[in-house]
Structure formats: structure tokens, C-alpha cells
């Protein structure tokens, strides 16, 4: 009886070893993609590439404002929880409220970013730029107002960039675009 138990125990152990040796590669499959994913996440993204993405997003935002109007552009590019500050008024919060702020407005808002910076994680950054507001939209018209803006961008779960914060101040055209010493 003792021999039978020992043989059954040995057979069971050998059977488990064979099963584990066959299953081991399959057991690693869920771990490998996660490990590779975590390895990819642990590396810092290329700051220059992220800055280029931010500048491209801001330029696409500006192009949409020119083609479809500021309401459509601000509605498309604002995060749901975005905040907009403008001179002479309090904060406007939420993508829909921001879009509504520009609804029905006459005139032309143009802007161009001249600088971008990105956080180390590659999911947050800002752009700086100049803006101009025209009530006379005829070619060659002088702007009614000019100034600078800062836009803070956050990468969305789908990889798209949306702005979380946008603010502009008026300044004459002859003010230099960036103070010396600001990082590129």
C-alpha cells in the first residue's frame, strides 16, 4: 500500500511537471505584453517630438478657427473641463461654455504659436503665441487688437491633444514675442 501511494505521488508530481513545462510559455504570454508596455511607459518620450506635436495641434486649432470660425474650433479643441480666461471677464469653464462664448461673434481671430514646452511624461505641455483680432476681415486690414496667449494642453486617453487652459492678454505688435532666457 505504501508503494502504491509513493508511485501515485511520483506520477502526480511528474504529471504536474510535464503540465507546467508545457503551460509555462503560455503563462508568460499575459506578462510579456504588460512588461513590454510598462517598459515603453517607463521611458521618457522625446521632448522635441512632443513639442512638435503641441505646435502642430495649436496650428491645426488656429487653421480650424480660420476656416470654420472660433466657435467650432474652440468647441473641437477644448477639453470637457477646460478653462478660458479673457481680459475683462471671469473664467469660462467647460468645452461647451467656451464654444458658446464665441458663437455668433463677428470678426476674425488669428494666432500662431512660436514656442512649446512639454512635461517629462509627454502628456502635458503648453504653447505660447501671438494673436490678432480683426473686425474688418478684408485682406490687408489692420488688427483691432493684438496680444499674446498661453495654452496648456493635455493628451487625452485616445492620444489626441485638447487644451485644458487658454488665456490671452493684449499687447502692441512691437512687443518682442519672448523674453530672453525662455527655454526653447
Backbone as ProteinMPNN parsed JSONL, in Angstrom:
{"seq_chain_A": "XXXXXXXXXXXXXXXXXXXXXXXXXXXXXXXXXXXXXXXXXXXXXXXXXXXXXXXXXXXXXXXXXXXXXXXXXXXXXXXXXXXXXXXXXXXXXXXXXXXXXXXXXXXXXXXXXXXXXXXXXXXXXXXXXXXXXXXXXXXXXXXXXXXXXXXXXXXXXXXXXXXXXXXXXXXXXXXXXXXXXXXX", "coords_chain_A": {"N_chain_A": [[0.815, -1.181, 0.0], [1.974, 1.196, 0.803], [3.841, 1.455, -1.258], [2.238, 1.82, -3.516], [1.055, 4.262, -2.984], [3.32, 5.884, -3.03], [4.139, 5.527, -5.663], [1.934, 6.598, -6.994], [2.059, 9.194, -6.022], [4.533, 10.009, -7.077], [3.955, 9.804, -9.794], [1.999, 11.726, -9.993], [3.425, 14.052, -9.337], [5.291, 14.04, -11.448], [3.506, 14.269, -13.567], [2.446, 16.815, -13.078], [4.754, 18.352, -13.397], [5.274, 17.941, -16.133], [2.969, 19.085, -17.196], [3.205, 21.74, -16.268], [5.616, 22.42, -17.553], [4.752, 22.472, -20.153], [2.77, 24.423, -20.031], [4.072, 26.673, -19.09], [5.234, 28.517, -21.042], [2.824, 29.572, -22.014], [1.766, 30.735, -19.751], [3.38, 32.919, -19.454], [2.656, 34.616, -21.485], [0.554, 36.603, -20.908], [2.069, 38.235, -19.226], [4.269, 39.167, -20.67], [3.375, 41.108, -22.723], [2.44, 43.094, -20.958], [4.747, 43.663, -19.539], [6.349, 44.627, -21.601], [4.808, 46.82, -22.298], [4.903, 48.329, -19.937], [7.616, 48.799, -19.891], [7.827, 50.422, -22.13], [6.361, 52.594, -21.209], [7.926, 53.483, -19.166], [10.016, 54.834, -20.233], [11.039, 58.1, -21.024], [9.296, 60.227, -23.234], [10.435, 61.594, -26.369], [11.338, 64.847, -25.999], [11.491, 66.85, -27.993], [9.918, 65.798, -30.049], [7.414, 65.745, -28.817], [7.045, 68.479, -28.375], [6.848, 69.277, -31.047], [4.442, 67.988, -31.701], [2.675, 69.416, -30.047], [2.89, 72.019, -31.114], [1.914, 71.466, -33.674], [-0.721, 70.699, -33.045], [-1.703, 73.121, -31.993], [-1.46, 74.753, -34.238], [-3.223, 73.455, -35.989], [-5.592, 73.878, -34.608], [-5.725, 76.706, -34.828], [-5.949, 76.906, -37.63], [-8.416, 75.67, -38.025], [-10.056, 77.526, -36.741], [-9.788, 79.679, -38.463], [-10.883, 78.629, -40.83], [-13.448, 77.571, -40.096], [-14.429, 79.159, -38.108], [-14.143, 80.668, -34.816], [-15.896, 79.557, -32.805], [-16.484, 76.88, -33.604], [-13.868, 75.864, -33.658], [-12.894, 76.277, -30.997], [-14.783, 74.746, -29.675], [-14.154, 72.183, -30.657], [-11.435, 71.753, -29.864], [-11.265, 72.19, -27.124], [-10.905, 70.675, -23.944], [-13.23, 68.742, -22.022], [-13.283, 69.763, -19.429], [-12.07, 72.219, -19.646], [-10.669, 75.515, -19.111], [-11.127, 78.915, -19.775], [-9.667, 82.058, -19.896], [-10.182, 85.473, -20.328], [-9.307, 88.896, -20.882], [-10.902, 91.27, -18.792], [-13.011, 89.706, -17.922], [-14.47, 86.959, -16.096], [-13.521, 83.5, -15.442], [-14.297, 81.076, -17.948], [-15.758, 78.043, -17.998], [-15.567, 74.698, -19.099], [-15.979, 72.85, -22.085], [-18.271, 73.204, -23.764], [-19.374, 75.624, -22.845], [-17.278, 77.325, -23.427], [-17.201, 77.129, -26.226], [-19.703, 78.296, -26.754], [-19.196, 80.899, -25.967], [-17.918, 82.025, -28.121], [-19.789, 81.872, -30.101], [-21.658, 83.222, -32.759], [-20.154, 85.516, -32.939], [-18.767, 88.334, -34.618], [-16.079, 88.912, -36.805], [-12.545, 88.209, -36.974], [-10.317, 85.939, -35.686], [-6.993, 85.381, -35.375], [-4.115, 83.376, -34.851], [-0.772, 82.342, -33.96], [1.412, 79.934, -32.868], [4.592, 80.29, -31.24], [6.267, 78.953, -29.611], [6.764, 75.953, -27.705], [6.489, 73.801, -24.905], [7.014, 70.731, -23.188], [5.886, 68.427, -20.695], [7.736, 66.013, -18.73], [6.522, 63.5, -18.881], [5.211, 63.502, -21.307], [2.508, 63.966, -21.669], [1.438, 66.384, -21.093], [1.605, 69.845, -21.722], [2.572, 73.123, -22.957], [1.757, 75.894, -25.124], [2.99, 78.937, -26.469], [2.086, 82.004, -27.937], [1.279, 84.476, -30.477], [-1.561, 86.557, -31.012], [-4.155, 87.981, -33.069], [-6.895, 90.166, -33.492], [-9.465, 90.899, -35.711], [-11.906, 93.148, -36.78], [-12.548, 94.144, -39.195], [-12.545, 92.236, -41.883], [-11.417, 92.293, -44.354], [-8.83, 91.647, -46.768], [-5.563, 92.778, -45.911], [-6.325, 94.518, -43.938], [-5.816, 96.269, -40.844], [-5.165, 94.873, -37.606], [-7.552, 95.015, -34.916], [-6.963, 94.455, -32.298], [-4.098, 93.097, -30.67], [-1.99, 90.559, -29.261], [-0.673, 88.303, -26.772], [-0.724, 84.786, -26.033], [-1.244, 81.954, -23.888], [-1.511, 78.52, -23.945], [-2.478, 75.635, -22.35], [-1.97, 72.283, -22.781], [-3.351, 68.975, -22.776], [-2.798, 65.573, -23.173], [-5.189, 63.35, -24.369], [-6.905, 60.266, -23.398], [-7.215, 58.874, -25.826], [-5.043, 59.694, -27.252], [-5.21, 62.098, -28.542], [-4.64, 65.644, -28.545], [-5.929, 68.095, -26.386], [-6.965, 71.341, -25.298], [-6.559, 72.441, -21.95], [-6.443, 74.77, -20.608], [-6.647, 78.167, -21.489], [-5.486, 81.367, -22.196], [-5.328, 84.821, -22.931], [-3.64, 87.941, -23.442], [-3.703, 91.441, -24.11], [-1.38, 93.189, -26.163], [0.842, 95.468, -27.72], [1.877, 95.307, -31.192], [4.629, 95.727, -31.401], [5.932, 94.636, -29.242], [8.378, 92.371, -28.182], [8.293, 88.846, -29.038], [9.142, 86.846, -27.15], [10.571, 86.849, -23.944], [14.094, 87.245, -23.275], [16.021, 84.321, -22.51], [14.019, 82.479, -22.073], [13.202, 79.05, -22.235], [13.742, 77.055, -25.189]], "CA_chain_A": [[0.0, 0.0, 0.0], [2.886, 2.327, 0.824], [4.448, 1.586, -2.584], [1.237, 2.342, -4.437], [0.937, 5.693, -2.696], [4.541, 6.552, -3.483], [4.107, 5.556, -7.132], [0.903, 7.569, -7.418], [2.579, 10.524, -5.715], [5.572, 10.316, -8.057], [3.285, 10.009, -11.085], [1.305, 13.007, -9.904], [4.445, 15.095, -9.408], [5.802, 14.05, -12.826], [2.427, 14.789, -14.415], [2.382, 18.272, -12.862], [5.944, 18.94, -14.014], [5.072, 17.964, -17.581], [1.919, 20.065, -17.477], [3.787, 23.063, -16.065], [6.603, 22.706, -18.598], [4.002, 22.801, -21.373], [1.985, 25.633, -19.819], [4.912, 27.815, -18.706], [5.257, 29.587, -22.059], [1.507, 30.214, -22.112], [1.574, 31.561, -18.566], [4.154, 34.149, -19.624], [2.071, 35.486, -22.507], [-0.044, 37.837, -20.38], [3.072, 39.042, -18.554], [5.16, 39.785, -21.636], [2.904, 42.396, -23.249], [2.411, 44.071, -19.868], [6.125, 44.055, -19.283], [6.79, 45.476, -22.702], [4.074, 48.067, -22.196], [5.456, 49.089, -18.836], [8.93, 49.241, -20.311], [7.607, 51.562, -23.016], [5.873, 53.717, -20.424], [8.93, 53.968, -18.235], [10.923, 55.716, -20.954], [10.513, 59.436, -21.279], [9.166, 60.493, -24.671], [11.35, 62.578, -26.933], [10.741, 66.179, -25.777], [11.363, 67.595, -29.261], [8.77, 65.243, -30.773], [6.192, 66.191, -28.141], [6.9, 69.905, -28.702], [6.333, 69.344, -32.421], [3.02, 67.614, -31.636], [1.939, 70.534, -29.451], [2.829, 73.093, -32.116], [1.008, 71.019, -34.747], [-2.096, 70.767, -32.524], [-2.081, 74.526, -31.903], [-1.631, 75.258, -35.612], [-4.472, 72.877, -36.512], [-6.629, 74.625, -33.892], [-5.802, 78.022, -35.468], [-6.454, 76.731, -39.0], [-9.851, 75.403, -37.936], [-10.708, 78.802, -36.402], [-9.807, 80.482, -39.678], [-11.771, 78.008, -41.826], [-14.807, 77.303, -39.623], [-14.79, 80.129, -37.083], [-13.659, 80.356, -33.477], [-16.794, 78.704, -32.022], [-16.248, 75.478, -33.987], [-12.517, 75.468, -33.26], [-12.801, 76.166, -29.546], [-15.59, 73.587, -29.301], [-13.44, 70.946, -31.009], [-10.134, 71.592, -29.222], [-11.344, 72.333, -25.667], [-11.225, 69.503, -23.13], [-14.525, 68.923, -21.352], [-13.096, 70.538, -18.207], [-11.178, 73.334, -19.963], [-10.936, 76.839, -18.543], [-10.721, 80.002, -20.659], [-9.624, 83.377, -19.282], [-10.012, 86.608, -21.224], [-9.268, 90.168, -20.16], [-12.173, 91.911, -18.513], [-14.069, 88.774, -17.567], [-14.113, 85.819, -15.26], [-13.236, 82.261, -16.172], [-15.356, 80.331, -18.621], [-15.382, 76.656, -17.719], [-16.249, 73.64, -19.839], [-15.866, 72.961, -23.536], [-19.494, 73.728, -24.379], [-19.474, 77.047, -22.472], [-16.244, 78.031, -24.182], [-17.698, 77.218, -27.605], [-20.811, 79.252, -26.764], [-18.612, 82.242, -25.808], [-17.533, 82.507, -29.446], [-20.918, 81.701, -31.02], [-22.291, 84.422, -33.29], [-19.266, 86.679, -32.938], [-18.286, 88.801, -35.916], [-14.667, 89.234, -36.786], [-11.592, 87.167, -37.316], [-9.285, 85.713, -34.684], [-5.852, 84.646, -35.929], [-2.992, 83.218, -33.93], [0.329, 81.489, -34.387], [2.322, 79.623, -31.758], [6.017, 80.431, -31.532], [7.056, 78.139, -28.698], [6.057, 74.901, -26.973], [7.238, 73.022, -23.916], [6.288, 69.527, -22.807], [6.264, 67.783, -19.454], [8.579, 64.823, -18.884], [5.7, 62.337, -19.209], [4.714, 63.595, -22.667], [1.048, 64.066, -21.733], [1.055, 67.727, -20.699], [2.521, 70.835, -22.265], [1.959, 74.412, -23.25], [2.222, 76.665, -26.265], [2.94, 80.385, -26.37], [1.961, 82.559, -29.268], [0.711, 85.809, -30.701], [-2.881, 86.551, -31.617], [-4.666, 89.243, -33.625], [-8.345, 90.2, -33.672], [-9.863, 91.811, -36.782], [-13.335, 93.309, -37.048], [-12.568, 94.295, -40.651], [-11.948, 90.992, -42.378], [-10.888, 92.47, -45.707], [-7.373, 91.461, -46.839], [-4.747, 93.962, -45.702], [-6.823, 95.327, -42.825], [-5.027, 96.23, -39.623], [-5.9, 94.254, -36.496], [-8.101, 95.891, -33.879], [-6.223, 94.133, -31.083], [-3.08, 92.055, -30.78], [-1.5, 90.179, -27.95], [-0.018, 87.016, -26.555], [-1.559, 83.782, -25.37], [-0.674, 80.695, -23.413], [-2.472, 77.425, -23.961], [-1.981, 74.415, -21.705], [-2.514, 71.126, -23.494], [-3.3, 67.676, -22.106], [-3.067, 64.455, -24.081], [-6.37, 62.591, -23.976], [-6.666, 58.814, -23.439], [-7.129, 58.387, -27.21], [-3.825, 60.222, -27.852], [-5.486, 63.421, -29.085], [-4.355, 66.769, -27.664], [-7.006, 69.073, -26.152], [-6.474, 72.331, -24.346], [-7.166, 72.469, -20.621], [-6.446, 76.159, -20.167], [-6.247, 79.112, -22.528], [-5.619, 82.747, -21.768], [-4.636, 85.783, -23.771], [-3.556, 89.323, -22.974], [-3.405, 92.37, -25.202], [-0.044, 93.791, -26.21], [1.101, 96.033, -29.049], [2.66, 94.499, -32.134], [6.076, 95.926, -31.308], [6.48, 93.926, -28.083], [9.03, 91.139, -28.668], [7.481, 87.671, -28.752], [9.527, 86.061, -25.988], [11.682, 87.466, -23.22], [15.339, 86.476, -23.363], [16.22, 83.313, -21.477], [12.952, 81.482, -22.038], [13.699, 77.851, -22.915], [13.156, 76.725, -26.499]], "C_chain_A": [[0.864, 1.251, 0.0], [3.521, 2.552, -0.527], [3.478, 2.201, -3.576], [1.085, 3.845, -4.242], [2.144, 6.458, -3.203], [4.561, 6.647, -4.994], [3.088, 6.565, -7.637], [1.384, 8.987, -7.172], [3.626, 10.949, -6.729], [4.959, 10.592, -9.424], [2.584, 11.368, -11.117], [2.302, 14.168, -10.031], [4.991, 15.194, -10.83], [4.761, 14.624, -13.786], [2.311, 16.303, -14.294], [3.575, 18.974, -13.52], [5.768, 19.039, -15.527], [4.048, 19.025, -17.971], [2.474, 21.488, -17.345], [4.808, 23.409, -17.146], [5.915, 23.05, -19.916], [3.249, 24.126, -21.239], [2.834, 26.865, -19.542], [4.973, 28.887, -19.79], [3.92, 30.31, -22.179], [1.245, 31.12, -20.921], [2.319, 32.886, -18.68], [3.528, 35.106, -20.632], [1.402, 36.732, -21.938], [0.98, 38.769, -19.74], [3.927, 39.796, -19.562], [4.616, 41.085, -22.207], [2.853, 43.464, -22.169], [3.8, 44.567, -19.547], [6.651, 44.953, -20.378], [6.103, 46.828, -22.643], [4.648, 48.93, -21.083], [6.851, 49.601, -19.184], [8.802, 50.456, -21.226], [7.155, 52.793, -22.247], [6.952, 54.29, -19.529], [9.934, 54.883, -18.924], [10.266, 57.062, -21.152], [10.398, 59.636, -22.782], [10.172, 61.557, -25.1], [10.731, 63.97, -26.797], [10.548, 66.97, -27.066], [10.153, 67.102, -30.054], [7.462, 65.703, -30.138], [5.971, 67.68, -28.395], [6.352, 70.078, -30.118], [4.855, 68.986, -32.473], [2.181, 68.763, -31.095], [1.806, 71.691, -30.437], [1.88, 72.726, -33.252], [-0.446, 71.091, -34.29], [-2.562, 72.218, -32.479], [-2.309, 75.119, -33.29], [-2.903, 74.706, -36.256], [-5.682, 73.578, -35.888], [-6.823, 75.991, -34.558], [-6.361, 77.927, -36.884], [-7.956, 76.468, -38.992], [-10.615, 76.684, -37.6], [-10.819, 79.689, -37.63], [-10.835, 79.939, -40.676], [-13.225, 77.913, -41.375], [-15.306, 78.278, -38.564], [-14.338, 79.686, -35.701], [-14.579, 79.422, -32.672], [-16.567, 77.229, -32.331], [-14.885, 75.006, -33.492], [-12.393, 75.31, -31.751], [-13.635, 74.997, -29.036], [-14.882, 72.267, -29.56], [-12.207, 70.709, -30.142], [-10.158, 71.724, -27.707], [-11.628, 70.981, -25.02], [-12.558, 69.781, -22.428], [-14.42, 69.81, -20.11], [-12.196, 71.757, -18.416], [-11.643, 74.623, -19.3], [-10.347, 77.875, -19.501], [-10.758, 81.305, -19.859], [-9.414, 84.406, -20.374], [-10.007, 87.878, -20.389], [-10.68, 90.703, -19.97], [-13.303, 90.959, -18.153], [-13.555, 87.638, -16.709], [-13.857, 84.579, -16.09], [-14.493, 81.668, -16.803], [-14.923, 78.872, -18.546], [-16.235, 75.682, -18.517], [-16.232, 73.9, -21.33], [-17.082, 73.585, -24.198], [-19.67, 75.212, -24.068], [-18.456, 77.875, -23.234], [-16.668, 78.194, -25.638], [-18.777, 78.288, -27.699], [-20.312, 80.694, -26.642], [-18.286, 82.856, -27.167], [-18.673, 82.437, -30.464], [-21.471, 83.061, -31.446], [-21.411, 85.658, -33.304], [-18.83, 87.037, -34.346], [-16.814, 89.14, -35.775], [-13.826, 88.003, -37.047], [-10.524, 87.105, -36.237], [-8.204, 84.843, -35.315], [-4.805, 84.49, -34.84], [-1.984, 82.25, -34.503], [1.21, 81.207, -33.173], [3.775, 79.844, -32.171], [6.879, 79.578, -30.61], [6.163, 77.102, -28.044], [7.025, 74.251, -25.997], [6.373, 71.848, -23.514], [6.793, 69.016, -21.469], [7.033, 66.498, -19.736], [7.776, 63.589, -19.293], [5.127, 62.356, -20.617], [3.209, 63.718, -22.786], [0.53, 65.446, -21.336], [2.075, 68.698, -21.281], [1.811, 72.145, -22.488], [2.53, 74.989, -24.538], [2.078, 78.145, -25.922], [2.827, 80.915, -27.785], [1.42, 83.968, -29.269], [-0.654, 85.655, -31.345], [-3.208, 87.95, -32.142], [-6.171, 89.103, -33.812], [-8.684, 91.29, -34.694], [-11.386, 91.911, -36.813], [-13.546, 93.513, -38.549], [-11.826, 93.086, -41.221], [-11.452, 91.089, -43.813], [-9.375, 92.253, -45.705], [-6.627, 92.783, -46.681], [-5.21, 94.847, -44.561], [-5.883, 95.205, -41.627], [-5.839, 95.581, -38.506], [-6.408, 95.303, -35.513], [-7.364, 95.689, -32.556], [-5.192, 93.059, -31.409], [-2.636, 91.689, -29.373], [-0.803, 88.839, -27.961], [-0.995, 86.064, -25.892], [-0.69, 82.659, -24.837], [-1.807, 79.677, -23.418], [-1.805, 76.213, -23.319], [-2.734, 73.245, -22.315], [-2.366, 69.863, -22.667], [-3.653, 66.598, -23.13], [-4.24, 63.653, -23.508], [-6.069, 61.093, -24.03], [-6.547, 58.248, -24.854], [-5.89, 58.912, -27.944], [-3.974, 61.619, -28.422], [-5.091, 64.493, -28.065], [-5.585, 67.664, -27.579], [-6.466, 70.114, -25.179], [-7.283, 72.271, -23.056], [-7.307, 73.889, -20.108], [-5.983, 77.03, -21.323], [-6.475, 80.515, -21.989], [-4.814, 83.642, -22.695], [-4.657, 87.157, -23.132], [-3.25, 90.2, -24.172], [-2.001, 92.924, -25.04], [0.153, 94.355, -27.608], [1.957, 95.099, -29.895], [4.161, 94.588, -31.925], [6.712, 95.294, -30.066], [7.121, 92.636, -28.593], [8.25, 89.894, -28.236], [7.868, 86.876, -27.519], [10.669, 86.761, -25.263], [12.935, 86.62, -23.322], [15.418, 85.464, -22.215], [15.107, 82.295, -21.357], [13.43, 80.25, -22.773], [13.003, 77.624, -24.249], [12.325, 75.493, -26.409]], "O_chain_A": [[0.566, 2.232, -0.681], [3.729, 3.697, -0.928], [3.876, 3.028, -4.397], [0.999, 4.603, -5.208], [2.007, 7.555, -3.745], [4.936, 7.673, -5.562], [3.348, 7.298, -8.592], [1.159, 9.88, -7.99], [3.628, 12.089, -7.194], [5.39, 11.503, -10.131], [2.581, 12.06, -12.135], [2.048, 15.14, -10.742], [5.14, 16.293, -11.363], [5.096, 15.372, -14.704], [2.101, 16.995, -15.29], [3.433, 20.04, -14.118], [6.066, 20.068, -16.133], [4.23, 19.763, -18.94], [2.238, 22.334, -18.208], [4.867, 24.549, -17.606], [6.441, 23.835, -20.705], [3.107, 24.865, -22.213], [2.37, 27.989, -19.737], [4.78, 30.065, -19.487], [3.882, 31.517, -22.418], [0.584, 32.15, -21.052], [1.922, 33.873, -18.061], [3.846, 36.295, -20.628], [1.653, 37.83, -22.436], [0.771, 39.981, -19.717], [4.275, 40.954, -19.329], [5.324, 42.092, -22.185], [3.186, 44.62, -22.43], [4.005, 45.757, -19.309], [7.333, 45.94, -20.101], [6.723, 47.86, -22.902], [4.857, 50.129, -21.268], [7.219, 50.715, -18.809], [9.575, 51.407, -21.113], [7.524, 53.914, -22.596], [6.897, 55.466, -19.169], [10.636, 55.637, -18.251], [9.066, 57.145, -21.417], [11.302, 59.259, -23.528], [10.686, 62.316, -24.278], [9.703, 64.246, -27.416], [9.554, 67.68, -27.216], [9.442, 67.902, -30.662], [6.506, 66.018, -30.847], [4.837, 68.107, -28.609], [5.494, 70.927, -30.357], [4.093, 69.613, -33.209], [1.105, 69.053, -31.617], [0.73, 72.272, -30.576], [1.129, 73.572, -33.737], [-1.315, 71.5, -35.061], [-3.687, 72.52, -32.878], [-3.243, 75.895, -33.493], [-3.584, 75.421, -36.992], [-6.674, 73.838, -36.568], [-7.956, 76.393, -34.825], [-7.157, 78.772, -37.295], [-8.685, 76.978, -39.843], [-11.709, 76.903, -38.121], [-11.824, 80.373, -37.819], [-11.571, 80.709, -41.293], [-14.137, 78.144, -42.169], [-16.471, 78.229, -38.169], [-14.169, 78.495, -35.44], [-14.082, 78.577, -31.928], [-16.467, 76.413, -31.414], [-14.752, 73.898, -32.973], [-11.846, 74.315, -31.275], [-13.248, 74.329, -28.078], [-14.998, 71.333, -28.766], [-11.958, 69.578, -29.726], [-9.165, 71.402, -27.054], [-12.486, 70.23, -25.485], [-12.952, 70.936, -22.269], [-15.364, 70.527, -19.778], [-11.621, 72.27, -17.456], [-12.818, 74.802, -18.977], [-9.22, 77.732, -19.975], [-11.763, 81.617, -19.22], [-8.564, 84.23, -21.247], [-10.621, 87.935, -19.324], [-11.53, 90.606, -20.855], [-14.457, 91.383, -18.086], [-12.351, 87.398, -16.618], [-13.968, 84.615, -17.316], [-15.593, 81.754, -16.256], [-13.831, 78.522, -18.992], [-17.455, 75.82, -18.601], [-16.443, 75.025, -21.782], [-16.939, 74.411, -25.1], [-20.075, 75.979, -24.942], [-18.742, 79.001, -23.641], [-16.513, 79.269, -26.218], [-18.767, 79.099, -28.625], [-20.945, 81.611, -27.164], [-18.372, 84.072, -27.338], [-18.514, 82.911, -31.589], [-21.72, 83.934, -30.615], [-21.879, 86.744, -33.648], [-18.557, 86.161, -35.166], [-16.373, 89.605, -34.724], [-14.335, 86.913, -37.305], [-9.9, 88.116, -35.916], [-8.464, 83.716, -35.736], [-4.634, 85.377, -34.003], [-2.281, 81.456, -35.395], [1.697, 82.134, -32.526], [4.14, 79.61, -33.323], [8.091, 79.488, -30.805], [4.968, 77.324, -27.85], [8.227, 74.17, -26.247], [5.146, 71.948, -23.497], [7.973, 69.15, -21.144], [6.985, 65.963, -20.844], [8.303, 62.718, -19.985], [4.61, 61.342, -21.085], [2.669, 63.59, -23.886], [-0.68, 65.655, -21.253], [3.269, 68.403, -21.325], [0.611, 72.273, -22.245], [3.622, 74.63, -24.978], [1.174, 78.548, -25.19], [3.399, 80.352, -28.718], [1.144, 84.565, -28.228], [-0.879, 84.734, -32.13], [-2.625, 88.949, -31.722], [-6.661, 88.056, -34.236], [-8.258, 92.437, -34.568], [-12.079, 90.895, -36.866], [-14.57, 93.118, -39.106], [-10.615, 92.95, -41.047], [-11.106, 90.076, -44.421], [-8.701, 92.632, -44.747], [-7.024, 93.795, -47.259], [-4.549, 95.836, -44.245], [-5.241, 94.174, -41.426], [-7.062, 95.722, -38.463], [-5.778, 96.34, -35.306], [-7.167, 96.634, -31.792], [-5.388, 92.23, -32.299], [-2.881, 92.427, -28.419], [-0.404, 88.319, -29.003], [-1.969, 86.484, -25.268], [0.44, 82.451, -25.278], [-2.913, 79.949, -22.952], [-0.703, 75.82, -23.703], [-3.964, 73.223, -22.357], [-1.383, 69.693, -21.945], [-4.65, 66.69, -23.846], [-4.269, 63.326, -22.322], [-5.082, 60.687, -24.644], [-5.856, 57.251, -25.063], [-5.7, 58.615, -29.124], [-2.978, 62.262, -28.754], [-5.197, 64.273, -26.858], [-6.211, 67.957, -28.598], [-5.618, 69.811, -24.34], [-8.5, 72.082, -23.062], [-8.173, 74.184, -19.284], [-5.048, 76.682, -22.044], [-7.517, 80.812, -21.404], [-3.751, 83.258, -23.181], [-5.57, 87.497, -22.38], [-2.616, 89.761, -25.131], [-1.506, 93.102, -23.927], [-0.324, 93.772, -28.581], [2.658, 94.226, -29.383], [4.891, 93.645, -32.232], [7.922, 95.415, -29.87], [6.497, 91.888, -29.345], [7.618, 89.896, -27.18], [6.996, 86.277, -26.889], [11.624, 87.214, -25.893], [12.847, 85.399, -23.444], [14.948, 85.719, -21.107], [15.24, 81.331, -20.603], [14.016, 80.378, -23.847], [11.83, 77.957, -24.418], [11.753, 75.06, -27.409]]}, "name": "protein", "num_of_chains": 1, "seq": "XXXXXXXXXXXXXXXXXXXXXXXXXXXXXXXXXXXXXXXXXXXXXXXXXXXXXXXXXXXXXXXXXXXXXXXXXXXXXXXXXXXXXXXXXXXXXXXXXXXXXXXXXXXXXXXXXXXXXXXXXXXXXXXXXXXXXXXXXXXXXXXXXXXXXXXXXXXXXXXXXXXXXXXXXXXXXXXXXXXXXXXX"}
